[in-house]
Amino acid sequence: MIFRTLPPFGGDQRAVAEIVRGIMDGKTNNTGTVTLNTGNATTTTITDARIGVESKIILIPYSANAYVSGLPFGSFYDVNDQTAASTTASYAVTLSNTDLSNNVYISNSSRINVRAAGKYNLQFSVQFANADTQIHDADLWLRKNGTDLANSNSQFSIPNSHGGTDGHLIAALNLFVDLAANDYVELIWAATSTQVRLEYIGPQSSPTRPATPSVILTMQHISDGPLIYVSSVTNGSATITHYPNSTSNMTYGYVVVG
């Protein structure tokens, strides 16, 4: 939309009044749209002659894809038993199913990847089972980009089997973790007995109950910092810096001020 303007040397009183009234109603010529580059691009350029070196650019989500991109999250679970072959080894907790996901995703069965940098809240619940008649311990901790995260371990004592029924315990925690774009974390476990496992329990009856995943894990972006921002401005253009984008139709409206 191009709104009426005045010629360089002004106009008659009626034209001035009409245009000033339009400005007061928000009808200005300093808006546009930009669609983010794809192919995991991390910058996009706005080319607009109205931009000057002192301009401020306000970005507004303009498409559905652009709106949800500001809310990275993931919800995952596993529907398999997971076992420990050795008491002297550690194992990555696997996640076979994605419930909900936006810019947080699973790779290599166990890696929780993020496309946007920031602080994340990771929450999990793990269904432990113990088939032995003795109580055994299990540990759970975080590994970031292949390296154990300091002070992230928790130890749980898994009840022994009783009356022919395996002992069960839910291990549940949440942790905050600082991640860069394309970092990943894994939940790692170990046990003092091979009789301890992460157990999937199918749907049950009398009463009817849904299945019990062996693992439920969620990850949510919680930092206050922007995921997309104007990083530089020159005469006639502005550079937008953003998370590595692979989604089409990520369109933003923008307003040039100054």
C-alpha positions in Angstrom: 0.0 0.0 0.0 1.4 3.4 -1.0 -0.2 6.3 0.8 -0.5 9.8 -0.7 2.5 12.1 0.0 3.2 15.8 -0.5 5.4 17.2 -3.2 8.8 18.5 -2.1 7.7 22.1 -1.8 4.4 21.3 0.1 0.8 21.4 -1.0 -2.4 23.2 -0.5 -4.1 23.3 2.9 -6.5 20.6 2.1 -3.8 18.2 0.9 -1.7 18.9 4.0 -4.6 18.3 6.3 -5.5 15.1 4.5 -2.0 13.7 4.7 -1.4 14.7 8.4 -4.7 13.1 9.3 -3.5 9.9 7.5 -0.2 9.9 9.4 -2.1 10.3 12.7 -4.2 7.3 11.6 -1.1 5.2 11.0 -1.1 5.5 7.2 2.6 5.9 6.5 4.9 4.6 3.8 7.5 3.0 6.0 6.5 -0.7 6.1 7.3 -3.8 4.1 7.7 -7.6 4.4 10.7 -9.9 4.3 10.9 -13.7 4.0 13.8 -15.4 5.7 16.4 -17.2 3.6 16.3 -21.0 3.8 18.9 -23.8 3.5 19.9 -23.3 7.2 20.8 -19.6 6.4 21.5 -17.5 9.5 21.1 -14.1 8.0 18.6 -12.4 5.6 19.0 -8.9 4.1 16.2 -6.3 3.8 16.8 -4.1 0.8 14.8 -0.9 1.1 15.7 2.7 0.1 13.9 4.1 3.1 16.4 2.6 5.5 19.2 4.9 6.7 22.2 4.3 8.9 20.2 5.7 11.9 17.0 3.8 11.2 15.4 1.4 13.6 13.7 -1.7 12.2 10.8 -3.3 14.0 10.1 -6.9 13.0 6.6 -8.4 13.3 5.7 -12.1 12.5 3.6 -11.9 9.4 3.0 -15.6 8.5 1.9 -18.6 10.6 5.4 -20.1 10.2 7.0 -16.9 11.4 4.8 -16.8 14.5 5.5 -20.3 15.8 9.2 -19.9 15.1 9.5 -17.8 18.1 8.5 -20.6 20.4 11.1 -23.5 20.2 9.9 -26.6 22.0 9.9 -30.4 21.8 8.0 -33.2 23.4 9.3 -36.8 23.0 8.8 -40.2 24.4 9.9 -43.8 24.0 7.8 -47.0 23.6 10.6 -49.6 24.2 12.3 -51.3 27.0 15.8 -50.1 27.4 18.4 -52.4 29.1 21.9 -52.2 30.5 24.2 -54.9 29.2 26.9 -54.0 31.8 27.1 -52.3 35.2 30.4 -50.6 34.2 29.0 -48.9 31.1 26.7 -46.0 30.5 23.9 -45.8 27.9 22.2 -43.0 26.1 18.4 -42.8 26.7 16.6 -43.2 23.4 13.5 -41.5 22.3 11.5 -43.2 19.6 8.5 -40.9 19.1 8.0 -37.1 18.7 4.8 -35.8 20.1 5.2 -32.0 19.4 8.2 -30.2 18.0 9.3 -26.8 16.7 13.0 -26.1 16.1 13.8 -28.8 18.7 14.3 -32.3 17.2 15.8 -35.8 17.8 18.7 -37.3 15.9 20.7 -40.5 16.3 17.8 -41.8 18.4 19.0 -40.0 21.6 20.2 -36.5 20.7 17.9 -33.6 21.5 19.0 -30.9 19.0 18.1 -27.2 19.1 18.2 -24.8 16.1 18.2 -21.6 18.2 20.6 -20.5 20.9 19.5 -19.8 24.4 18.6 -21.2 27.8 16.4 -24.3 27.8 14.3 -26.1 30.4 14.7 -29.8 30.0 12.3 -32.0 31.9 12.1 -35.8 31.9 10.4 -38.7 33.6 12.0 -42.2 33.3 10.1 -45.4 34.2 12.6 -47.6 36.0 11.9 -51.3 36.8 13.9 -53.8 38.8 13.5 -57.5 38.3 15.9 -58.5 41.1 15.1 -59.3 44.7 17.6 -56.7 45.8 17.4 -52.9 45.6 19.7 -51.4 43.0 20.8 -47.9 42.2 20.6 -46.1 38.8 22.1 -42.8 37.7 20.8 -40.3 35.2 22.8 -37.3 33.9 23.1 -34.9 31.0 25.7 -35.1 28.2 26.1 -32.0 26.0 27.7 -32.3 22.6 29.2 -35.6 23.7 30.7 -34.3 27.0 29.2 -35.1 30.4 27.7 -31.9 31.9 29.2 -31.2 35.3 26.9 -31.5 38.4 24.0 -32.9 36.3 23.8 -36.4 37.8 21.1 -37.8 40.1 21.0 -41.2 41.7 17.9 -43.2 42.3 17.4 -46.4 44.3 15.0 -48.8 42.4 12.9 -51.0 44.7 13.4 -54.8 44.5 10.8 -57.1 43.1 8.2 -58.4 45.5 5.7 -61.2 45.3 6.7 -61.9 41.7 6.1 -58.2 40.7 9.0 -56.0 39.6 9.9 -53.0 41.6 9.1 -49.6 39.9 10.2 -46.0 40.4 9.7 -42.9 38.3 12.8 -40.7 38.1 11.7 -37.1 37.2 13.7 -33.9 37.2 14.0 -30.6 35.3 17.3 -28.9 34.4 18.2 -25.6 32.8 20.9 -25.8 30.1 22.7 -23.2 28.0 22.9 -24.1 24.4 24.2 -22.6 21.2 22.5 -23.0 17.8 22.8 -26.7 16.7 24.0 -27.9 20.1 22.5 -31.2 21.4 22.1 -32.9 24.7 21.5 -36.5 25.7 20.1 -38.1 28.8 22.6 -40.8 30.0 21.9 -43.7 32.4 23.8 -46.4 34.2 22.7 -49.0 36.8 24.4 -51.2 39.4 22.6 -54.3 38.1 21.6 -55.6 34.7 18.2 -56.4 36.2 17.4 -52.7 36.2 15.8 -51.4 33.0 13.8 -48.6 31.5 10.4 -50.2 31.1 7.6 -49.5 28.6 4.2 -50.7 29.8 1.4 -51.1 27.3 -2.2 -50.1 27.8 -3.9 -51.8 30.7 -7.4 -52.7 31.7 -9.5 -52.9 34.9 -9.4 -50.0 35.0 -8.5 -48.9 31.5 -5.2 -47.0 31.5 -3.1 -45.6 28.7 0.4 -46.9 27.9 3.3 -45.9 30.1 6.3 -44.7 28.0 9.7 -45.8 29.3 10.8 -42.1 28.9 9.0 -38.8 28.5 11.1 -35.8 27.8 10.3 -32.2 27.0 12.6 -29.2 26.0 11.4 -25.6 26.0 13.3 -22.4 25.2 13.1 -20.0 28.1 15.6 -17.2 27.5 14.6 -13.6 27.1 17.0 -12.9 24.2 15.6 -12.5 20.7 15.7 -15.4 18.2 15.6 -13.0 15.4 17.0 -9.4 15.4 18.4 -6.7 13.2 22.2 -7.0 13.6 23.3 -4.2 11.2 21.9 -1.2 9.3 23.3 0.7 6.3 21.9 3.1 3.8 19.3 1.2 1.8 19.6 -2.2 3.6 19.5 -4.0 7.0 20.8 -7.4 8.0 18.6 -9.8 10.0 20.4 -12.4 12.1 18.3 -15.5 13.0 18.5 -19.2 13.9 19.6 -21.6 11.1 16.4 -21.5 9.0 15.2 -24.4 6.9 11.5 -23.5 6.9 9.8 -21.9 3.9 7.4 -18.9 4.2 9.0 -17.5 7.3 7.7 -14.0 6.5 8.0 -10.9 8.8 6.5 -7.5 8.4 8.8 -4.6 9.2 8.5 -1.0 10.1 11.3 1.5 9.3 11.6 4.3 11.9 14.0 7.1 11.3 
